């Protein structure tokens, strides 16, 4: 387990707005998580979600990152490897610190994992669901499905000289130095993430990796956006204005 001490709280509030979705594509929306009671600890199910529906994802790798705030400007975050899901797509992690904020992510080969699951105030037991999207589905369908997922959501487009850029991918860094979720970029340059963590001590960041066009206007820094959701109803539109890297 690795522990990151958080010594200073940076508060960044970003205004919310919603992105467009393509009506020509019919996404599959995640279902509402099953009602409790659940066993003590963090319990959940991971699904492979495609245009044909949702099926339990056996063998998906599950990670948990939790944050505990110990004072107005201090706290710590820890990472846990929850292992692989069973034949029913289920996983279980023993009890977390009471009051912890918990981010749950999953990954599996051949899939995108743009949607996360979040527990805002752990009180002894919790249940979450996570959707993984096969790379055999079109990028457009995956982005539209994510936009139909659980909030908070961040979406936007990648452009260079006003031309959509579909190369590469975007990733969501919920906690510092953590690669928690990955989204494809469709032909219109669109990406999307859902189920963002809420009310963290530090803001999260959405990054883009687009080959040589991943830099800001200076040509020296990678392009990213700071995201700090305060409510599960928040929605953010953040576009990437890509420039040629100078190195």
C-alpha positions as CSV (number, residue, x, y, z in Angstrom):
1,X,0.0,0.0,0.0
2,X,1.4,3.4,-0.8
3,X,0.4,6.5,1.2
4,X,0.5,10.1,-0.1
5,X,0.4,12.8,2.6
6,X,-1.7,15.7,1.7
7,X,-0.4,18.8,3.5
8,X,-2.1,21.7,1.8
9,X,-5.6,21.9,0.4
10,X,-6.0,23.6,-3.0
11,X,-9.5,24.6,-3.7
12,X,-10.4,25.2,-7.3
13,X,-14.0,25.6,-8.2
14,X,-14.9,25.2,-11.9
15,X,-18.3,26.2,-13.4
16,X,-20.4,23.4,-14.8
17,X,-21.8,23.0,-18.2
18,X,-22.9,20.0,-20.4
19,X,-21.6,18.6,-23.6
20,X,-23.4,17.5,-26.8
21,X,-24.3,13.9,-27.6
22,X,-25.0,12.3,-30.9
23,X,-28.6,11.2,-31.2
24,X,-27.8,8.7,-34.0
25,X,-26.2,6.4,-31.4
26,X,-28.2,4.5,-28.8
27,X,-25.9,4.1,-25.7
28,X,-26.4,1.5,-22.9
29,X,-26.9,3.3,-19.6
30,X,-25.6,1.7,-16.4
31,X,-28.4,0.4,-14.1
32,X,-29.0,1.7,-10.6
33,X,-26.8,-0.2,-8.0
34,X,-28.7,-2.9,-6.1
35,X,-30.2,-2.0,-2.8
36,X,-28.5,-3.1,0.4
37,X,-27.9,-4.3,3.0
38,X,-24.4,-5.4,1.9
39,X,-21.6,-7.1,3.7
40,X,-19.2,-4.9,5.6
41,X,-16.5,-3.4,3.4
42,X,-16.6,-2.3,-0.2
43,X,-18.5,-4.6,-2.5
44,X,-19.2,-4.3,-6.2
45,X,-19.7,-5.7,-9.7
46,X,-17.8,-5.0,-12.9
47,X,-19.5,-5.3,-16.2
48,X,-18.5,-5.6,-19.9
49,X,-20.9,-3.1,-21.5
50,X,-21.4,-3.2,-25.2
51,X,-24.2,-2.4,-27.7
52,X,-25.6,-5.8,-26.9
53,X,-26.0,-5.1,-23.2
54,X,-24.1,-5.7,-19.9
55,X,-22.5,-9.0,-18.8
56,X,-20.4,-9.6,-15.7
57,X,-16.7,-9.2,-16.3
58,X,-14.8,-12.1,-14.9
59,X,-11.1,-11.5,-14.2
60,X,-11.2,-7.7,-14.3
61,X,-8.6,-6.0,-12.1
62,X,-10.0,-3.7,-9.4
63,X,-8.2,-0.9,-7.6
64,X,-9.4,1.3,-4.7
65,X,-7.9,4.7,-3.7
66,X,-9.2,6.2,-0.5
67,X,-8.7,9.6,1.1
68,X,-9.0,10.4,4.7
69,X,-9.1,14.0,5.9
70,X,-7.5,14.5,9.3
71,X,-7.9,18.3,9.6
72,X,-8.9,21.4,7.7
73,X,-5.8,21.3,5.5
74,X,-4.4,17.8,6.1
75,X,-5.1,14.2,5.3
76,X,-3.7,11.2,3.4
77,X,-4.6,8.9,0.5
78,X,-3.8,5.2,0.1
79,X,-4.1,2.7,-2.8
80,X,-5.3,-0.9,-2.5
81,X,-5.1,-3.7,-5.1
82,X,-8.5,-5.4,-4.7
83,X,-7.6,-8.3,-7.0
84,X,-9.6,-9.8,-9.8
85,X,-13.4,-10.1,-10.1
86,X,-14.9,-13.6,-9.8
87,X,-17.1,-15.4,-12.3
88,X,-20.0,-13.1,-11.4
89,X,-17.9,-10.0,-11.9
90,X,-17.9,-9.3,-8.2
91,X,-15.2,-8.1,-5.9
92,X,-14.9,-7.3,-2.1
93,X,-12.5,-5.3,0.0
94,X,-12.6,-5.4,3.8
95,X,-13.6,-2.4,5.8
96,X,-12.2,1.1,5.2
97,X,-11.7,4.0,7.6
98,X,-15.0,5.5,8.6
99,X,-15.7,8.7,6.7
100,X,-13.2,7.9,3.9
101,X,-13.8,9.0,0.4
102,X,-13.3,6.0,-1.9
103,X,-12.6,5.9,-5.6
104,X,-13.0,2.5,-7.3
105,X,-11.7,1.7,-10.8
106,X,-11.4,-1.4,-12.9
107,X,-9.5,-2.4,-16.0
108,X,-9.4,-5.3,-18.3
109,X,-7.5,-6.0,-21.5
110,X,-9.2,-4.9,-24.7
111,X,-11.5,-2.4,-23.0
112,X,-11.7,1.3,-22.1
113,X,-12.5,2.3,-18.5
114,X,-13.7,5.9,-18.7
115,X,-16.3,5.4,-15.9
116,X,-15.4,5.3,-12.2
117,X,-17.3,4.6,-9.0
118,X,-17.1,6.8,-5.9
119,X,-18.2,6.5,-2.3
120,X,-18.3,9.9,-0.7
121,X,-18.5,9.0,3.0
122,X,-17.8,5.4,3.9
123,X,-20.0,4.2,6.8
124,X,-19.1,0.5,7.2
125,X,-20.4,-0.9,3.9
126,X,-20.9,0.2,0.3
127,X,-21.8,-1.3,-3.1
128,X,-20.7,0.1,-6.5
129,X,-20.9,-0.9,-10.2
130,X,-18.4,-0.2,-12.9
131,X,-18.7,-0.5,-16.7
132,X,-15.9,-1.4,-19.0
133,X,-16.4,-0.8,-22.8
134,X,-14.9,-3.2,-25.3
135,X,-12.5,-1.5,-27.9
136,X,-14.5,-3.4,-30.6
137,X,-17.2,-0.8,-30.2
138,X,-16.9,2.5,-32.0
139,X,-15.3,5.4,-30.2
140,X,-18.5,7.4,-30.9
141,X,-20.7,4.8,-29.2
142,X,-18.4,4.6,-26.2
143,X,-18.4,8.4,-25.7
144,X,-22.2,8.6,-26.0
145,X,-22.6,5.7,-23.5
146,X,-20.3,7.5,-21.0
147,X,-22.3,10.7,-21.4
148,X,-25.4,8.7,-20.4
149,X,-23.6,7.4,-17.3
150,X,-23.5,8.4,-13.7
151,X,-22.3,11.9,-12.8
152,X,-20.3,13.9,-12.4
153,X,-19.3,13.9,-16.0
154,X,-16.5,15.8,-17.9
155,X,-16.5,15.9,-21.7
156,X,-15.1,18.0,-24.5
157,X,-13.2,17.8,-27.7
158,X,-9.6,17.9,-28.9
159,X,-8.8,20.3,-31.8
160,X,-5.7,21.7,-33.4
161,X,-6.1,24.8,-35.6
162,X,-9.9,24.1,-35.3
163,X,-9.5,20.6,-36.8
164,X,-10.8,17.7,-34.7
165,X,-8.0,15.4,-33.4
166,X,-8.9,11.8,-32.9
167,X,-5.5,10.3,-32.3
168,X,-4.4,9.1,-28.9
169,X,-6.6,9.1,-25.8
170,X,-7.4,11.0,-22.7
171,X,-6.9,9.9,-19.1
172,X,-8.3,11.0,-15.7
173,X,-5.9,11.6,-12.8
174,X,-8.3,11.6,-9.8
175,X,-5.5,11.6,-7.2
176,X,-1.9,12.9,-7.8
177,X,0.2,10.6,-9.9
178,X,-2.6,8.1,-10.5
179,X,-3.8,6.9,-13.9
180,X,-7.4,6.0,-12.9
181,X,-9.5,6.1,-16.1
182,X,-8.9,6.2,-19.9
183,X,-11.3,7.4,-22.6
184,X,-11.0,7.0,-26.4
185,X,-11.3,10.1,-28.6
186,X,-13.8,9.8,-31.5
187,X,-13.7,11.1,-35.0
188,X,-15.1,14.5,-33.8
189,X,-12.4,14.8,-31.2
190,X,-14.8,14.0,-28.3
191,X,-13.9,12.2,-25.1
192,X,-15.9,11.7,-21.9
193,X,-15.5,10.4,-18.3
194,X,-18.2,9.6,-15.8
195,X,-18.5,8.8,-12.1
196,X,-15.9,11.4,-11.1
197,X,-14.9,11.7,-7.5
198,X,-16.6,14.5,-5.5
199,X,-15.3,16.9,-2.9
200,X,-11.7,15.6,-2.8
201,X,-9.2,17.7,-0.9
202,X,-7.2,18.3,-4.0
203,X,-8.6,18.9,-7.6
204,X,-8.3,16.1,-10.2
205,X,-6.9,16.5,-13.7
206,X,-8.0,15.4,-17.2
207,X,-5.0,14.8,-19.5
208,X,-4.7,14.1,-23.2
209,X,-2.0,12.1,-25.0
210,X,-2.1,12.8,-28.7
211,X,1.4,12.1,-30.0
212,X,3.2,15.3,-31.0
213,X,0.1,17.4,-30.4
214,X,-0.3,17.2,-26.7
215,X,1.2,20.5,-25.6
216,X,-0.2,23.9,-24.7
217,X,0.4,27.1,-26.6
218,X,3.9,27.4,-25.2
219,X,4.9,24.0,-26.8
220,X,6.6,23.0,-23.6
221,X,3.8,21.7,-21.3
222,X,1.3,18.8,-21.8
223,X,-2.3,19.8,-22.0
224,X,-4.6,19.1,-19.1
225,X,-7.7,20.5,-17.3
226,X,-8.2,20.9,-13.6
227,X,-11.5,19.4,-12.4
228,X,-13.0,19.6,-8.9
229,X,-16.5,18.3,-8.7
230,X,-18.6,19.4,-5.7
231,X,-21.8,17.4,-6.5
232,X,-22.8,14.3,-8.3
233,X,-24.9,16.5,-10.6
234,X,-21.9,18.5,-11.8
235,X,-21.1,18.4,-15.5
236,X,-18.0,20.0,-17.1
237,X,-17.2,20.9,-20.7
238,X,-13.4,21.1,-21.2
239,X,-11.9,21.3,-24.7
240,X,-8.3,20.7,-25.6
241,X,-6.6,23.3,-27.8
242,X,-3.6,21.2,-29.0
243,X,-0.3,22.6,-30.2
244,X,2.8,21.0,-31.6
245,X,5.2,20.0,-28.9
246,X,8.6,21.7,-29.2
247,X,10.8,18.8,-28.1
